[in-house]
Amino acid sequence: MLEIATSPTTATLVISGDLDLSKREQFPEVTARIVGLRRPLLVIDMCRVSFMDSTGAAFLISLADAGLKRGAKTLLRGCAERHLFVLEVCGALEMFRIDEDHQCPSVPSETTLSVVPERH
């Protein structure tokens, strides 16, 4: 899921789930909306991103590039090391500021089960 929130100086893109080829059809609309907001700071909240491929990285790179062209900054918040690695491999990590102090809220895992032993 891709959600946009705004304040007078910031646009925040909250990403949940996979950021990959399966979401590609949403990228042009989201990009147009964010660029149209013309905020000096774009915060990309990746606390709930489970997987990112090169298609997702290209989307983030295009957002950062659009911001750089008009003097805006792009901040990655809650970005896992594996996602930073994808951006580094793409040669684009320097396009982003990284919020290293951010602590993602803990999210209960849907896959965590309480196991009760069967009684025979």
N, C-alpha and C positions, 0 to 999 in steps of 0.2 A: 504494500500500500504506500502511496506517495501522498503526503498531506502538506499543504502550505499554510503557514501562519505568518502574520505580519505585525510589525510595530512601525512607528514613524521612521526608524532608521535601519531596521533589520527585516529581512525575509528569512524565515526558517523553513527548511524542507525536512520533514520527518519521514524517514524511510523505514518500513517494516517488512520483514520477510526477505525474499531473494531479490537482489538487484542484478538482473541478468537479461538474457535474450527474451525471456517470457514477458517482460515489462516494456520491451522496446517500443511498442505502439503508444505508450503513454508519454514517452520522453519528449516528443515535439511540443505537445500541449503544455506540459509542465515547464519546459524551457521557455516557451513564449510567455507564460504567465509570470514567471520569475523575472525574466528580462524586462517585461513591461512594468514591473513594480519599481524598477530603477532605484533600489535601496543601496546604500553604500556598503552594506555588509550582508552576505549570504551565509547563514549558518546551516550546515548540513548535519542533521542529527542521525547518526548511524548506530545508535545504541541497540536497535532491534533488527539490524541487518544480519541475516543468518549466512548468506552467501553472496559473493559478488564475482562476476566474471569480467572479461575484457569489454563486453558490451556495456555493462554497468559502469565500469571505469571510464569508458569513452563518454558516457552521459555526464558523469561528474566533471570530467575534463572540459567538456563543452560549456558547462555552467561556469566553471572557473574562468575559462577563456573569455566568455562573454562579459563577465564582470571585470576582468583585467583591462579589456578594451575601453571600458568607460571609467576606470579608476576605482572599481569596487574590490573588496577583499572577499575571499571565500574561506570559511573556517570549518574544519571537520571536527565534529564533536562525537565522542564515543566510538571512534573508529578502531576496530580490532587490528592487531598487528598483521594478520593475514590480508586484510583489505588494504592496509598501507603498503604491503609488499606488492600487491597487484598494481597500485599506482606508481610505485617505484620502478617496477619492471617496464611499465609504459613510459617511463622517463618524465612523469608529470608531477611528482611529489612536491617539487618546489613551487608549484602553482597555488598550493594550499597552505594555510596556517593550520596548525594542529593544536587543539585544546587538550593539552596533556594533563590538566588538573581536573577535568570533568570526571565525575563518578556517575556512571549510568545507574538509574534506579534498578533495583533487582526486580526481575519479572518472574513470576512463578512459571516453572516449566510445565508445559502441557504433557510432556512425556514422563514426568515424575509420577510414579504410582506408589501408593502405599500397599505393600504386599502383606497379606495376612495368610499364614500357612493354613492349608486345608486340613480339616479334621476328618478322620475316617471312622 
